[in-house]
Amino acid sequence: MPSSDAALNEAERALLAFGREVVEKVRVGDAAFAGVRKHFSDQQIVEAIVALGFYMMMARLTEATETDLDPAAGMAVYDSGRTRSR
């Protein structure tokens, strides 16, 4: 999804552009930082960087170790709830 997609609001587009720079360039440019600072607190920005870093680490760990991922547990809970409500 391009960061200019009309389905995203201004804050979401700024966060997506910021996240792309974190992932692709590591050092985020001034424009991307200014964009997220308009909409998010310093704490929220740090939390976004930590979340991105966590997912990048997990992707590298599972790929490097060729770890098969289990199906999402949430879907089992969701599916079991659907059968009970019928």
VMD Tcl script that builds the backbone (N, CA, C; Angstrom):
set m [mol new atoms 258]
animate dup $m
set s [atomselect $m all]
$s set {name element resname resid chain x y z} {
  {N N MET 1 A 0.854 -1.170 0.000}
  {CA C MET 1 A 0.000 0.000 0.000}
  {C C MET 1 A 0.900 1.233 0.000}
  {N N PRO 2 A 0.769 2.072 -0.994}
  {CA C PRO 2 A 1.593 3.281 -1.023}
  {C C PRO 2 A 1.240 4.224 0.120}
  {N N SER 3 A 2.225 4.973 0.579}
  {CA C SER 3 A 1.983 5.873 1.706}
  {C C SER 3 A 1.068 7.030 1.334}
  {N N SER 4 A 0.722 7.185 0.050}
  {CA C SER 4 A -0.196 8.243 -0.367}
  {C C SER 4 A -1.616 7.716 -0.550}
  {N N ASP 5 A -1.863 6.466 -0.196}
  {CA C ASP 5 A -3.177 5.838 -0.385}
  {C C ASP 5 A -4.259 6.637 0.329}
  {N N ALA 6 A -5.367 6.890 -0.367}
  {CA C ALA 6 A -6.458 7.689 0.174}
  {C C ALA 6 A -7.179 7.006 1.333}
  {N N ALA 7 A -7.009 5.690 1.483}
  {CA C ALA 7 A -7.662 4.976 2.581}
  {C C ALA 7 A -7.018 5.305 3.928}
  {N N LEU 8 A -5.829 5.884 3.908}
  {CA C LEU 8 A -5.118 6.219 5.146}
  {C C LEU 8 A -5.300 7.696 5.463}
  {N N ASN 9 A -5.423 7.983 6.760}
  {CA C ASN 9 A -5.476 9.390 7.143}
  {C C ASN 9 A -4.050 9.947 7.232}
  {N N GLU 10 A -3.928 11.219 7.503}
  {CA C GLU 10 A -2.617 11.883 7.514}
  {C C GLU 10 A -1.663 11.253 8.535}
  {N N ALA 11 A -2.166 10.945 9.722}
  {CA C ALA 11 A -1.324 10.346 10.766}
  {C C ALA 11 A -0.841 8.970 10.339}
  {N N GLU 12 A -1.731 8.184 9.746}
  {CA C GLU 12 A -1.350 6.840 9.297}
  {C C GLU 12 A -0.322 6.895 8.173}
  {N N ARG 13 A -0.483 7.828 7.253}
  {CA C ARG 13 A 0.499 7.977 6.169}
  {C C ARG 13 A 1.858 8.392 6.727}
  {N N ALA 14 A 1.853 9.290 7.711}
  {CA C ALA 14 A 3.114 9.728 8.319}
  {C C ALA 14 A 3.797 8.566 9.037}
  {N N LEU 15 A 3.017 7.765 9.751}
  {CA C LEU 15 A 3.589 6.630 10.471}
  {C C LEU 15 A 4.127 5.585 9.498}
  {N N LEU 16 A 3.416 5.341 8.411}
  {CA C LEU 16 A 3.874 4.381 7.413}
  {C C LEU 16 A 5.177 4.853 6.764}
  {N N ALA 17 A 5.260 6.118 6.404}
  {CA C ALA 17 A 6.491 6.663 5.815}
  {C C ALA 17 A 7.644 6.570 6.809}
  {N N PHE 18 A 7.362 6.885 8.065}
  {CA C PHE 18 A 8.374 6.784 9.120}
  {C C PHE 18 A 8.848 5.345 9.267}
  {N N GLY 19 A 7.900 4.405 9.328}
  {CA C GLY 19 A 8.246 2.989 9.469}
  {C C GLY 19 A 9.081 2.480 8.313}
  {N N ARG 20 A 8.755 2.915 7.118}
  {CA C ARG 20 A 9.551 2.500 5.954}
  {C C ARG 20 A 10.990 2.971 6.084}
  {N N GLU 21 A 11.170 4.195 6.549}
  {CA C GLU 21 A 12.538 4.692 6.718}
  {C C GLU 21 A 13.272 3.947 7.815}
  {N N VAL 22 A 12.583 3.628 8.898}
  {CA C VAL 22 A 13.204 2.854 9.979}
  {C C VAL 22 A 13.693 1.515 9.432}
  {N N VAL 23 A 12.854 0.846 8.652}
  {CA C VAL 23 A 13.184 -0.483 8.136}
  {C C VAL 23 A 14.230 -0.414 7.023}
  {N N GLU 24 A 14.025 0.472 6.061}
  {CA C GLU 24 A 14.871 0.482 4.869}
  {C C GLU 24 A 16.161 1.271 5.014}
  {N N LYS 25 A 16.130 2.353 5.780}
  {CA C LYS 25 A 17.300 3.226 5.866}
  {C C LYS 25 A 17.956 3.232 7.240}
  {N N VAL 26 A 17.264 2.762 8.246}
  {CA C VAL 26 A 17.675 2.767 9.652}
  {C C VAL 26 A 17.660 4.184 10.224}
  {N N ARG 27 A 18.409 5.084 9.660}
  {CA C ARG 27 A 18.418 6.479 10.133}
  {C C ARG 27 A 17.271 7.223 9.452}
  {N N VAL 28 A 16.355 7.722 10.246}
  {CA C VAL 28 A 15.157 8.375 9.719}
  {C C VAL 28 A 15.466 9.834 9.409}
  {N N GLY 29 A 15.040 10.270 8.240}
  {CA C GLY 29 A 15.268 11.652 7.824}
  {C C GLY 29 A 14.413 12.643 8.598}
  {N N ASP 30 A 14.806 13.890 8.519}
  {CA C ASP 30 A 14.110 14.959 9.241}
  {C C ASP 30 A 12.644 15.080 8.824}
  {N N ALA 31 A 12.352 14.925 7.537}
  {CA C ALA 31 A 10.975 15.077 7.056}
  {C C ALA 31 A 10.075 13.991 7.638}
  {N N ALA 32 A 10.553 12.763 7.660}
  {CA C ALA 32 A 9.745 11.666 8.213}
  {C C ALA 32 A 9.533 11.858 9.710}
  {N N PHE 33 A 10.573 12.319 10.414}
  {CA C PHE 33 A 10.425 12.563 11.854}
  {C C PHE 33 A 9.436 13.692 12.108}
  {N N ALA 34 A 9.530 14.737 11.319}
  {CA C ALA 34 A 8.598 15.868 11.490}
  {C C ALA 34 A 7.166 15.419 11.238}
  {N N GLY 35 A 6.983 14.526 10.270}
  {CA C GLY 35 A 5.644 14.027 9.969}
  {C C GLY 35 A 5.018 13.278 11.127}
  {N N VAL 36 A 5.780 12.392 11.764}
  {CA C VAL 36 A 5.196 11.640 12.888}
  {C C VAL 36 A 5.057 12.499 14.135}
  {N N ARG 37 A 5.932 13.465 14.302}
  {CA C ARG 37 A 5.835 14.336 15.490}
  {C C ARG 37 A 4.576 15.192 15.488}
  {N N LYS 38 A 3.990 15.396 14.306}
  {CA C LYS 38 A 2.742 16.162 14.229}
  {C C LYS 38 A 1.584 15.396 14.857}
  {N N HIS 39 A 1.688 14.081 14.879}
  {CA C HIS 39 A 0.555 13.245 15.271}
  {C C HIS 39 A 0.807 12.355 16.490}
  {N N PHE 40 A 2.067 12.123 16.818}
  {CA C PHE 40 A 2.386 11.148 17.864}
  {C C PHE 40 A 3.350 11.732 18.888}
  {N N SER 41 A 3.204 11.261 20.129}
  {CA C SER 41 A 4.101 11.699 21.204}
  {C C SER 41 A 5.453 11.001 21.046}
  {N N ASP 42 A 6.443 11.504 21.780}
  {CA C ASP 42 A 7.763 10.857 21.764}
  {C C ASP 42 A 7.651 9.398 22.195}
  {N N GLN 43 A 6.836 9.131 23.209}
  {CA C GLN 43 A 6.666 7.757 23.686}
  {C C GLN 43 A 6.068 6.871 22.588}
  {N N GLN 44 A 5.074 7.367 21.880}
  {CA C GLN 44 A 4.452 6.588 20.811}
  {C C GLN 44 A 5.432 6.320 19.674}
  {N N ILE 45 A 6.276 7.284 19.367}
  {CA C ILE 45 A 7.277 7.110 18.317}
  {C C ILE 45 A 8.277 6.036 18.723}
  {N N VAL 46 A 8.742 6.094 19.966}
  {CA C VAL 46 A 9.673 5.072 20.453}
  {C C VAL 46 A 9.003 3.699 20.437}
  {N N GLU 47 A 7.749 3.621 20.846}
  {CA C GLU 47 A 7.035 2.341 20.836}
  {C C GLU 47 A 6.897 1.803 19.417}
  {N N ALA 48 A 6.691 2.674 18.447}
  {CA C ALA 48 A 6.612 2.239 17.049}
  {C C ALA 48 A 7.950 1.665 16.590}
  {N N ILE 49 A 9.048 2.324 16.962}
  {CA C ILE 49 A 10.379 1.832 16.593}
  {C C ILE 49 A 10.638 0.481 17.244}
  {N N VAL 50 A 10.272 0.332 18.502}
  {CA C VAL 50 A 10.466 -0.944 19.211}
  {C C VAL 50 A 9.627 -2.043 18.561}
  {N N ALA 51 A 8.376 -1.747 18.214}
  {CA C ALA 51 A 7.515 -2.746 17.568}
  {C C ALA 51 A 8.098 -3.162 16.223}
  {N N LEU 52 A 8.555 -2.205 15.432}
  {CA C LEU 52 A 9.190 -2.525 14.153}
  {C C LEU 52 A 10.429 -3.393 14.369}
  {N N GLY 53 A 11.229 -3.014 15.334}
  {CA C GLY 53 A 12.445 -3.776 15.630}
  {C C GLY 53 A 12.136 -5.192 16.075}
  {N N PHE 54 A 11.087 -5.360 16.869}
  {CA C PHE 54 A 10.700 -6.690 17.332}
  {C C PHE 54 A 10.315 -7.571 16.149}
  {N N TYR 55 A 9.475 -7.055 15.265}
  {CA C TYR 55 A 9.048 -7.849 14.115}
  {C C TYR 55 A 10.203 -8.134 13.170}
  {N N MET 56 A 11.115 -7.190 13.004}
  {CA C MET 56 A 12.293 -7.437 12.169}
  {C C MET 56 A 13.167 -8.526 12.788}
  {N N MET 57 A 13.324 -8.489 14.112}
  {CA C MET 57 A 14.117 -9.501 14.801}
  {C C MET 57 A 13.484 -10.877 14.668}
  {N N MET 58 A 12.166 -10.941 14.849}
  {CA C MET 58 A 11.482 -12.235 14.746}
  {C C MET 58 A 11.563 -12.795 13.327}
  {N N ALA 59 A 11.445 -11.943 12.335}
  {CA C ALA 59 A 11.563 -12.388 10.945}
  {C C ALA 59 A 12.952 -12.953 10.685}
  {N N ARG 60 A 13.972 -12.282 11.172}
  {CA C ARG 60 A 15.334 -12.758 10.974}
  {C C ARG 60 A 15.583 -14.059 11.740}
  {N N LEU 61 A 15.079 -14.149 12.945}
  {CA C LEU 61 A 15.254 -15.351 13.752}
  {C C LEU 61 A 14.582 -16.554 13.099}
  {N N THR 62 A 13.337 -16.390 12.682}
  {CA C THR 62 A 12.616 -17.520 12.097}
  {C C THR 62 A 13.176 -17.898 10.732}
  {N N GLU 63 A 13.634 -16.934 9.960}
  {CA C GLU 63 A 14.225 -17.248 8.660}
  {C C GLU 63 A 15.598 -17.894 8.812}
  {N N ALA 64 A 16.432 -17.349 9.682}
  {CA C ALA 64 A 17.785 -17.884 9.858}
  {C C ALA 64 A 17.769 -19.305 10.413}
  {N N THR 65 A 16.817 -19.587 11.277}
  {CA C THR 65 A 16.738 -20.922 11.886}
  {C C THR 65 A 15.763 -21.836 11.150}
  {N N GLU 66 A 15.175 -21.324 10.054}
  {CA C GLU 66 A 14.198 -22.072 9.267}
  {C C GLU 66 A 13.093 -22.653 10.148}
  {N N THR 67 A 12.619 -21.831 11.066}
  {CA C THR 67 A 11.580 -22.225 12.005}
  {C C THR 67 A 10.218 -22.155 11.342}
  {N N ASP 68 A 9.472 -23.252 11.404}
  {CA C ASP 68 A 8.103 -23.247 10.901}
  {C C ASP 68 A 7.222 -22.564 11.941}
  {N N LEU 69 A 6.380 -21.692 11.483}
  {CA C LEU 69 A 5.485 -20.989 12.391}
  {C C LEU 69 A 4.206 -21.788 12.575}
  {N N ASP 70 A 3.729 -21.841 13.801}
  {CA C ASP 70 A 2.449 -22.478 14.100}
  {C C ASP 70 A 1.331 -21.590 13.591}
  {N N PRO 71 A 0.186 -22.181 13.291}
  {CA C PRO 71 A -0.955 -21.332 12.930}
  {C C PRO 71 A -1.293 -20.396 14.093}
  {N N ALA 72 A -1.840 -19.266 13.764}
  {CA C ALA 72 A -2.172 -18.287 14.798}
  {C C ALA 72 A -3.170 -18.877 15.790}
  {N N ALA 73 A -2.855 -18.795 17.074}
  {CA C ALA 73 A -3.743 -19.328 18.110}
  {C C ALA 73 A -5.055 -18.562 18.142}
  {N N GLY 74 A -5.016 -17.314 17.783}
  {CA C GLY 74 A -6.219 -16.504 17.788}
  {C C GLY 74 A -7.294 -17.043 16.864}
  {N N MET 75 A -6.886 -17.638 15.767}
  {CA C MET 75 A -7.861 -18.196 14.828}
  {C C MET 75 A -8.558 -19.407 15.441}
  {N N ALA 76 A -7.849 -20.215 16.221}
  {CA C ALA 76 A -8.475 -21.371 16.872}
  {C C ALA 76 A -9.544 -20.891 17.857}
  {N N VAL 77 A -9.245 -19.847 18.595}
  {CA C VAL 77 A -10.206 -19.288 19.541}
  {C C VAL 77 A -11.405 -18.731 18.773}
  {N N TYR 78 A -11.105 -18.007 17.712}
  {CA C TYR 78 A -12.175 -17.428 16.894}
  {C C TYR 78 A -13.061 -18.537 16.300}
  {N N ASP 79 A -12.440 -19.565 15.718}
  {CA C ASP 79 A -13.203 -20.650 15.101}
  {C C ASP 79 A -14.031 -21.416 16.126}
  {N N SER 80 A -13.486 -21.639 17.333}
  {CA C SER 80 A -14.246 -22.360 18.349}
  {C C SER 80 A -15.453 -21.531 18.818}
  {N N GLY 81 A -15.338 -20.241 18.835}
  {CA C GLY 81 A -16.447 -19.370 19.187}
  {C C GLY 81 A -17.525 -19.374 18.128}
  {N N ARG 82 A -17.122 -19.492 16.892}
  {CA C ARG 82 A -18.105 -19.528 15.803}
  {C C ARG 82 A -18.951 -20.799 15.858}
  {N N THR 83 A -18.331 -21.920 16.227}
  {CA C THR 83 A -19.093 -23.182 16.262}
  {C C THR 83 A -20.074 -23.194 17.428}
  {N N ARG 84 A -19.748 -22.542 18.525}
  {CA C ARG 84 A -20.641 -22.502 19.684}
  {C C ARG 84 A -21.845 -21.626 19.455}
  {N N SER 85 A -21.683 -20.588 18.636}
  {CA C SER 85 A -22.787 -19.641 18.461}
  {C C SER 85 A -23.801 -20.101 17.425}
  {N N ARG 86 A -23.547 -21.214 16.790}
  {CA C ARG 86 A -24.486 -21.702 15.753}
  {C C ARG 86 A -25.541 -22.584 16.325}
}
mol reanalyze $m
mol bondsrecalc $m
mol representation Tube
mol addrep $m
